Amino acid sequence: MPPHEMLGRLGRSFDATLPDGVILLDLPVAQALQRTRERARGSELHETRVFLSATRQRYDAVLDWLAEARPELAVRRIDCADRSVDEVTARVRGAVESIAHAG
């Protein structure tokens, strides 16, 4: 099914419209696994290298597809690798501001 048809069908099925923008917080799988191991509560069952790798690849594919199908939609990927919470927060704020000003 062509992308525009799929987006239309999903919108009608879920009574939803596309957002003004999408922000993806991107973290390499190795760092994600390290962070889950460091949590007091430990890892969730789905937090495995295989699952996280597949999920990361799928998000990349879907966002690439969405950016091609709807070029007016702002897609921002924020590299969270080796960044502090404050650094990521600043990048998220910047991405939100750029999306708000573009719309």
HELIX and SHEET records of a PDB file:
HELIX    1   1 PRO A    3  PHE A   14  1                                  12    
HELIX    2   2 VAL A   29  GLU A   38  1                                  10    
HELIX    3   3 ARG A   49  ALA A   69  1                                  21    
HELIX    4   4 VAL A   85  ALA A  102  1                                  18    
SHEET    1   A 2 GLY A  21  ASP A  26  0                                        
SHEET    2   A 2 ALA A  74  ASP A  79  1                                        
END                                                                             
